Amino acid sequence: MNGLLDTRFAPQEVSTGLPFFIVPLRTLDAVRRAAPETKHLLRFVAPYTAKNILVFAPETYETGNDFNARVFTDYLGIPEDPATGSANGCLAAYLVKHSYLGEPRIRANVEQGYEIRRPSRLLIHAEAQGKSIAIHVGGRVIPVARGELV
């Protein structure tokens, strides 16, 4: 990952209920090239509460989006998730905590799932409120299956 990490901001374990490692990368190409090996990833996360990783960059495939993200969930037996509200909530908190855009609030469109041909867009909105951060996550996804509980 040498040269791929955005060294202005440190990777960090973040939780807004479900913990994720947030890893800032410099470019869309760095996000696109991210390919953790399962055995190494599982060994890395073993001592931590967070078992899943979100990598992101401030470059996107589509105009109108602000960030591109990928979420690797090998620990859950799913190599990559195309749309992860819980991870994007952690991303929103991370961006506000570190004043990523230079202010104590963020409203951004995050594209996810493009690399696995399941493009999704999530809207994140977060704002510092004293020692807390208020976070809202929403968005649109493409349903790929439907089920019924009986």
GROMACS elastic network, one bead per residue, 0.5 to 0.9 nm:
[ bonds ]
;  ai    aj funct       b0    kb
    1     4     6  0.51050   500
    1     5     6  0.62691   500
    1    25     6  0.89171   500
    1    30     6  0.83989   500
    1    34     6  0.85655   500
    2     5     6  0.66861   500
    3     6     6  0.78526   500
    3     7     6  0.85502   500
    3    25     6  0.89105   500
    3    26     6  0.81232   500
    4     7     6  0.86799   500
    4    24     6  0.88371   500
    4    25     6  0.56603   500
    4    26     6  0.57156   500
    4    27     6  0.73295   500
    4    29     6  0.88075   500
    4    30     6  0.56486   500
    4    31     6  0.85527   500
    5     8     6  0.86629   500
    5     9     6  0.85698   500
    5    10     6  0.86344   500
    5    11     6  0.87297   500
    5    23     6  0.76455   500
    5    24     6  0.60621   500
    5    26     6  0.56802   500
    5    27     6  0.86894   500
    5    30     6  0.80818   500
    6     9     6  0.61237   500
    6    10     6  0.77990   500
    6    23     6  0.84355   500
    6    24     6  0.54477   500
    6    27     6  0.84691   500
    6    57     6  0.83765   500
    7    10     6  0.64279   500
    7    11     6  0.89193   500
    7    24     6  0.80005   500
    7    25     6  0.82184   500
    7    26     6  0.83295   500
    8    24     6  0.87938   500
    9    12     6  0.88816   500
    9    23     6  0.85409   500
    9    24     6  0.67060   500
    9    98     6  0.75447   500
    9   100     6  0.82201   500
   10    22     6  0.86681   500
   10    23     6  0.73049   500
   10    24     6  0.72743   500
   11    21     6  0.68657   500
   11    22     6  0.55341   500
   11    24     6  0.63721   500
   12    20     6  0.83010   500
   12    21     6  0.55241   500
   12    22     6  0.53873   500
   12    23     6  0.67939   500
   12    94     6  0.81615   500
   13    19     6  0.67520   500
   13    20     6  0.57349   500
   13    22     6  0.62627   500
   13    23     6  0.89202   500
   13    48     6  0.83090   500
   13    49     6  0.81839   500
   13    50     6  0.63870   500
   13    53     6  0.88634   500
   13    90     6  0.89021   500
   14    18     6  0.84079   500
   14    19     6  0.54402   500
   14    20     6  0.55088   500
   14    21     6  0.61029   500
   14    22     6  0.68404   500
   14    50     6  0.77226   500
   14    87     6  0.89843   500
   14    90     6  0.57452   500
   14    91     6  0.79957   500
   14    93     6  0.78216   500
   14    94     6  0.70877   500
   15    18     6  0.54304   500
   15    20     6  0.62825   500
   15    21     6  0.86324   500
   15    50     6  0.79105   500
   15    86     6  0.88412   500
   15    87     6  0.86167   500
   15    89     6  0.84968   500
   15    90     6  0.59056   500
   15    93     6  0.85675   500
   16    19     6  0.66269   500
   16    20     6  0.89198   500
   16    86     6  0.75253   500
   16    87     6  0.86455   500
   16    89     6  0.66557   500
   16    90     6  0.58091   500
   16    93     6  0.78037   500
   16   135     6  0.86888   500
   17    86     6  0.77526   500
   17    90     6  0.87182   500
   18    50     6  0.76961   500
   18    86     6  0.64769   500
   18    87     6  0.77144   500
   18    90     6  0.83006   500
   19    49     6  0.67357   500
   19    51     6  0.73770   500
   19    52     6  0.75725   500
   19    86     6  0.82704   500
   19    87     6  0.76662   500
   19    90     6  0.74005   500
   20    49     6  0.83418   500
   20    51     6  0.65277   500
   20    52     6  0.51901   500
   20    53     6  0.54486   500
   20    54     6  0.67083   500
   20    86     6  0.84935   500
   20    87     6  0.61936   500
   20    90     6  0.68227   500
   20    91     6  0.86725   500
   21    45     6  0.89664   500
   21    50     6  0.61401   500
   21    51     6  0.75922   500
   21    52     6  0.62828   500
   21    54     6  0.60423   500
   21    55     6  0.81914   500
   21    87     6  0.86953   500
   21    90     6  0.85494   500
   22    53     6  0.61393   500
   22    54     6  0.50390   500
   22    55     6  0.60070   500
   22    56     6  0.78130   500
   22    87     6  0.84020   500
   22    90     6  0.75256   500
   22    91     6  0.65268   500
   22    94     6  0.74984   500
   23    53     6  0.73301   500
   23    54     6  0.61464   500
   23    56     6  0.65152   500
   23    57     6  0.89320   500
   24    54     6  0.85481   500
   24    55     6  0.58926   500
   24    56     6  0.53374   500
   24    57     6  0.61477   500
   24    58     6  0.89111   500
   25    28     6  0.79992   500
   25    30     6  0.63307   500
   25    31     6  0.66856   500
   25    55     6  0.66388   500
   25    56     6  0.57117   500
   25    57     6  0.50653   500
   25    58     6  0.82386   500
   26    29     6  0.84301   500
   26    30     6  0.66660   500
   26    31     6  0.82504   500
   26    56     6  0.82048   500
   26    57     6  0.56350   500
   26    58     6  0.73421   500
   26    59     6  0.83078   500
   27    30     6  0.51536   500
   27    31     6  0.66041   500
   27    32     6  0.86868   500
   27    56     6  0.83607   500
   27    57     6  0.54018   500
   27    58     6  0.68185   500
   27    59     6  0.59265   500
   27    60     6  0.87372   500
   28    31     6  0.50760   500
   28    32     6  0.60671   500
   28    33     6  0.85726   500
   28    56     6  0.80040   500
   28    57     6  0.58407   500
   28    58     6  0.73488   500
   28    59     6  0.51153   500
   28    60     6  0.62381   500
   28    61     6  0.79286   500
   28    67     6  0.87481   500
   28    68     6  0.68560   500
   28    69     6  0.88515   500
   29    33     6  0.60637   500
   29    34     6  0.86223   500
   29    57     6  0.89461   500
   29    59     6  0.86986   500
   30    33     6  0.51482   500
   30    34     6  0.62476   500
   30    56     6  0.87941   500
   30    57     6  0.79312   500
   31    34     6  0.52406   500
   31    35     6  0.88216   500
   31    55     6  0.65596   500
   31    56     6  0.63010   500
   31    57     6  0.66816   500
   31    68     6  0.75405   500
   31    69     6  0.70750   500
   31    70     6  0.70716   500
   32    35     6  0.83065   500
   32    70     6  0.84003   500
   32   115     6  0.67102   500
   34    55     6  0.80755   500
   34    70     6  0.84717   500
   35    72     6  0.88015   500
   36    39     6  0.86832   500
   36    40     6  0.73293   500
   36    41     6  0.62254   500
   36    72     6  0.79667   500
   37    40     6  0.54745   500
   37    41     6  0.59964   500
   37    42     6  0.85889   500
   38    41     6  0.50101   500
   38    42     6  0.59900   500
   38    43     6  0.84717   500
   38    74     6  0.62181   500
   38    75     6  0.82090   500
   38    79     6  0.80407   500
   39    42     6  0.52679   500
   39    43     6  0.62024   500
   39    44     6  0.86401   500
   40    43     6  0.50926   500
   40    44     6  0.60964   500
   40    45     6  0.87534   500
   41    44     6  0.50548   500
   41    45     6  0.62905   500
   41    46     6  0.85879   500
   41    51     6  0.87499   500
   41    52     6  0.88328   500
   41    74     6  0.76808   500
   41    75     6  0.82845   500
   42    45     6  0.53443   500
   42    46     6  0.60331   500
   42    51     6  0.76938   500
   42    74     6  0.74369   500
   42    75     6  0.64293   500
   43    46     6  0.53326   500
   43    47     6  0.82117   500
   44    47     6  0.73616   500
   44    48     6  0.82097   500
   44    51     6  0.88160   500
   45    48     6  0.53576   500
   45    49     6  0.76592   500
   45    50     6  0.67049   500
   45    51     6  0.53079   500
   45    52     6  0.77016   500
   45    75     6  0.85902   500
   46    49     6  0.79933   500
   46    50     6  0.86804   500
   46    51     6  0.73422   500
   47    50     6  0.88433   500
   48    51     6  0.69386   500
   50    53     6  0.78246   500
   51    73     6  0.74320   500
   51    74     6  0.83207   500
   51    75     6  0.60697   500
   51    76     6  0.83308   500
   52    71     6  0.71872   500
   52    72     6  0.58451   500
   52    74     6  0.71768   500
   52    75     6  0.66792   500
   52    76     6  0.82270   500
   52    87     6  0.85726   500
   53    70     6  0.81415   500
   53    71     6  0.56185   500
   53    72     6  0.52555   500
   53    73     6  0.68242   500
   53    87     6  0.81969   500
   54    69     6  0.65793   500
   54    70     6  0.55869   500
   54    72     6  0.64512   500
   54    73     6  0.88990   500
   54    87     6  0.66671   500
   54    88     6  0.81682   500
   54    90     6  0.89474   500
   54    91     6  0.78336   500
   55    68     6  0.83861   500
   55    69     6  0.55557   500
   55    70     6  0.54415   500
   55    71     6  0.65695   500
   55    72     6  0.83506   500
   56    59     6  0.86780   500
   56    67     6  0.66220   500
   56    68     6  0.54982   500
   56    70     6  0.65238   500
   56    71     6  0.88685   500
   56    91     6  0.86201   500
   57    60     6  0.77396   500
   57    66     6  0.87544   500
   57    67     6  0.56500   500
   57    68     6  0.55651   500
   57    69     6  0.67139   500
   58    66     6  0.60347   500
   58    68     6  0.65265   500
   59    62     6  0.89563   500
   59    65     6  0.83728   500
   59    66     6  0.68484   500
   59    67     6  0.57450   500
   59    68     6  0.62509   500
   60    63     6  0.71112   500
   60    64     6  0.86200   500
   60    65     6  0.62672   500
   60    66     6  0.65856   500
   60    67     6  0.57478   500
   60    68     6  0.51887   500
   60    69     6  0.89084   500
   60   110     6  0.85037   500
   60   111     6  0.72811   500
   61    65     6  0.79010   500
   61    68     6  0.75637   500
   61   111     6  0.80392   500
   61   114     6  0.82177   500
   62    65     6  0.59466   500
   62    66     6  0.88214   500
   62   111     6  0.82200   500
   63    66     6  0.81155   500
   64   109     6  0.74105   500
   65    68     6  0.77617   500
   65   108     6  0.72164   500
   65   110     6  0.59703   500
   65   111     6  0.65316   500
   65   121     6  0.80935   500
   66   108     6  0.57247   500
   66   109     6  0.52659   500
   66   110     6  0.59522   500
   66   111     6  0.78800   500
   67   108     6  0.75129   500
   67   109     6  0.65748   500
   67   111     6  0.62820   500
   67   112     6  0.86915   500
   68   109     6  0.87206   500
   68   110     6  0.56529   500
   68   112     6  0.60026   500
   68   113     6  0.89467   500
   68   114     6  0.86823   500
   69    88     6  0.86082   500
   69   110     6  0.67429   500
   69   111     6  0.62067   500
   69   112     6  0.50885   500
   69   113     6  0.77967   500
   69   114     6  0.89628   500
   70    80     6  0.73302   500
   70    81     6  0.75073   500
   70    82     6  0.74780   500
   70    83     6  0.86137   500
   70   111     6  0.85780   500
   70   112     6  0.57428   500
   70   113     6  0.66202   500
   70   114     6  0.85325   500
   70   115     6  0.81292   500
   71    79     6  0.85159   500
   71    80     6  0.56719   500
   71    81     6  0.56213   500
   71    82     6  0.73702   500
   71    83     6  0.80770   500
   71    84     6  0.72639   500
   71    87     6  0.74247   500
   71   112     6  0.79763   500
   71   113     6  0.83888   500
   72    75     6  0.84326   500
   72    78     6  0.76641   500
   72    79     6  0.56569   500
   72    81     6  0.64982   500
   73    76     6  0.55245   500
   73    77     6  0.67803   500
   73    78     6  0.53619   500
   73    79     6  0.53227   500
   73    80     6  0.55600   500
   73    81     6  0.66944   500
   74    78     6  0.51076   500
   74    80     6  0.71188   500
   75    78     6  0.73258   500
   75    79     6  0.81572   500
   76    79     6  0.80427   500
   78    81     6  0.69421   500
   80   113     6  0.81366   500
   80   116     6  0.79641   500
   81    84     6  0.65083   500
   81   112     6  0.84065   500
   81   113     6  0.69003   500
   81   116     6  0.87443   500
   82   112     6  0.57074   500
   82   114     6  0.75452   500
   82   115     6  0.86460   500
   82   116     6  0.72183   500
   82   117     6  0.84673   500
   82   118     6  0.59005   500
   82   119     6  0.68389   500
   82   120     6  0.66205   500
   82   141     6  0.86023   500
   83    87     6  0.87824   500
   83    88     6  0.86724   500
   83   111     6  0.84570   500
   83   112     6  0.58941   500
   83   113     6  0.63234   500
   83   118     6  0.84363   500
   83   119     6  0.80969   500
   83   120     6  0.58896   500
   83   121     6  0.75598   500
   83   122     6  0.75220   500
   83   139     6  0.89903   500
   83   140     6  0.88265   500
   83   141     6  0.70452   500
   84    87     6  0.53966   500
   84    88     6  0.62400   500
   84    89     6  0.86894   500
   84   112     6  0.81716   500
   84   122     6  0.83787   500
   85    88     6  0.50974   500
   85    89     6  0.61392   500
   85    90     6  0.87624   500
   85   122     6  0.74080   500
   85   124     6  0.89233   500
   85   137     6  0.62409   500
   85   138     6  0.72307   500
   85   139     6  0.84838   500
   86    89     6  0.51307   500
   86    90     6  0.65821   500
   86    91     6  0.88062   500
   86   137     6  0.82008   500
   87    90     6  0.51140   500
   87    91     6  0.62709   500
   87    92     6  0.87325   500
   88    92     6  0.60715   500
   88    93     6  0.85560   500
   88   110     6  0.80071   500
   88   122     6  0.76888   500
   88   123     6  0.86297   500
   88   124     6  0.69435   500
   88   137     6  0.71040   500
   89    92     6  0.50744   500
   89    93     6  0.63536   500
   89    94     6  0.86430   500
   89   124     6  0.69645   500
   89   125     6  0.85772   500
   89   126     6  0.84002   500
   89   135     6  0.64153   500
   89   136     6  0.70455   500
   89   137     6  0.61583   500
   90    93     6  0.51048   500
   90    94     6  0.61197   500
   90    95     6  0.86218   500
   90   135     6  0.87481   500
   91    95     6  0.61089   500
   91    96     6  0.86540   500
   91   124     6  0.84477   500
   92    95     6  0.51875   500
   92    96     6  0.63113   500
   92    97     6  0.85633   500
   92   105     6  0.88818   500
   92   106     6  0.71788   500
   92   107     6  0.85256   500
   92   108     6  0.86579   500
   92   124     6  0.61110   500
   92   125     6  0.67439   500
   92   126     6  0.58486   500
   92   127     6  0.87498   500
   92   135     6  0.68851   500
   92   136     6  0.84070   500
   92   137     6  0.85102   500
   93    96     6  0.52714   500
   93    97     6  0.59433   500
   93    98     6  0.85265   500
   93   126     6  0.66346   500
   93   127     6  0.82326   500
   93   128     6  0.86673   500
   93   133     6  0.65532   500
   93   134     6  0.82055   500
   93   135     6  0.69945   500
   94    97     6  0.51179   500
   94    98     6  0.60955   500
   94    99     6  0.83003   500
   94   100     6  0.80898   500
   95    98     6  0.54514   500
   95    99     6  0.58627   500
   95   101     6  0.73715   500
   95   104     6  0.86502   500
   95   105     6  0.82258   500
   95   106     6  0.73033   500
   95   126     6  0.85508   500
   96   100     6  0.64577   500
   96   101     6  0.79640   500
   96   102     6  0.86604   500
   96   103     6  0.72328   500
   96   104     6  0.53303   500
   96   105     6  0.55737   500
   96   106     6  0.64504   500
   96   126     6  0.67907   500
   96   127     6  0.66494   500
   96   128     6  0.67862   500
   96   133     6  0.77233   500
   97   100     6  0.78378   500
   97   104     6  0.73005   500
   97   105     6  0.89063   500
   97   128     6  0.76857   500
   97   133     6  0.80664   500
   98   101     6  0.84673   500
   98   102     6  0.83305   500
   98   103     6  0.88802   500
   98   104     6  0.84269   500
   99   103     6  0.51648   500
   99   104     6  0.57895   500
   99   105     6  0.77294   500
   99   106     6  0.87755   500
  100   103     6  0.73663   500
  100   104     6  0.87383   500
  100   106     6  0.87628   500
  101   104     6  0.83235   500
  101   105     6  0.82993   500
  101   106     6  0.74968   500
  102   105     6  0.86701   500
  103   106     6  0.75826   500
  104   126     6  0.83621   500
  104   127     6  0.59182   500
  104   128     6  0.54829   500
  104   129     6  0.87751   500
  105   125     6  0.75062   500
  105   126     6  0.54937   500
  105   128     6  0.62191   500
  105   133     6  0.88311   500
  106   124     6  0.74303   500
  106   125     6  0.54710   500
  106   126     6  0.53054   500
  106   127     6  0.64367   500
  107   123     6  0.72814   500
  107   124     6  0.56915   500
  107   126     6  0.66368   500
  107   127     6  0.87324   500
  108   122     6  0.83100   500
  108   123     6  0.57893   500
  108   124     6  0.53997   500
  108   125     6  0.65408   500
  109   121     6  0.64885   500
  109   122     6  0.57235   500
  109   124     6  0.64064   500
  109   125     6  0.89662   500
  109   139     6  0.86238   500
  110   120     6  0.82388   500
  110   121     6  0.55528   500
  110   122     6  0.51237   500
  110   123     6  0.62189   500
  110   124     6  0.73097   500
  111   114     6  0.73242   500
  111   119     6  0.69941   500
  111   120     6  0.57126   500
  111   122     6  0.64156   500
  111   123     6  0.88784   500
  112   115     6  0.79519   500
  112   118     6  0.79894   500
  112   119     6  0.59464   500
  112   120     6  0.52462   500
  112   121     6  0.62299   500
  112   122     6  0.77329   500
  113   116     6  0.54887   500
  113   117     6  0.63125   500
  113   120     6  0.58266   500
  113   121     6  0.85670   500
  114   117     6  0.50530   500
  114   118     6  0.56331   500
  114   120     6  0.72703   500
  115   118     6  0.75682   500
  115   119     6  0.78931   500
  116   119     6  0.77518   500
  118   141     6  0.82836   500
  118   142     6  0.73011   500
  119   141     6  0.73955   500
  119   142     6  0.76492   500
  120   139     6  0.78009   500
  120   140     6  0.62403   500
  120   142     6  0.70151   500
  121   138     6  0.86609   500
  121   139     6  0.57016   500
  121   140     6  0.57209   500
  121   141     6  0.67508   500
  122   137     6  0.68276   500
  122   138     6  0.55735   500
  122   140     6  0.64322   500
  122   141     6  0.82317   500
  123   136     6  0.80157   500
  123   137     6  0.56647   500
  123   138     6  0.51258   500
  123   139     6  0.53654   500
  123   140     6  0.86483   500
  124   135     6  0.74086   500
  124   136     6  0.58394   500
  124   138     6  0.66671   500
  124   139     6  0.84336   500
  125   134     6  0.81674   500
  125   135     6  0.58569   500
  125   136     6  0.51063   500
  125   137     6  0.64896   500
  125   138     6  0.88135   500
  126   133     6  0.64987   500
  126   134     6  0.53816   500
  126   136     6  0.61993   500
  126   137     6  0.86203   500
  127   132     6  0.85213   500
  127   133     6  0.54573   500
  127   134     6  0.53572   500
  127   135     6  0.67988   500
  128   131     6  0.71878   500
  128   132     6  0.59659   500
  128   134     6  0.64171   500
  128   135     6  0.89515   500
  129   132     6  0.51645   500
  129   133     6  0.54792   500
  129   134     6  0.67004   500
  130   133     6  0.76491   500
  143   146     6  0.74659   500
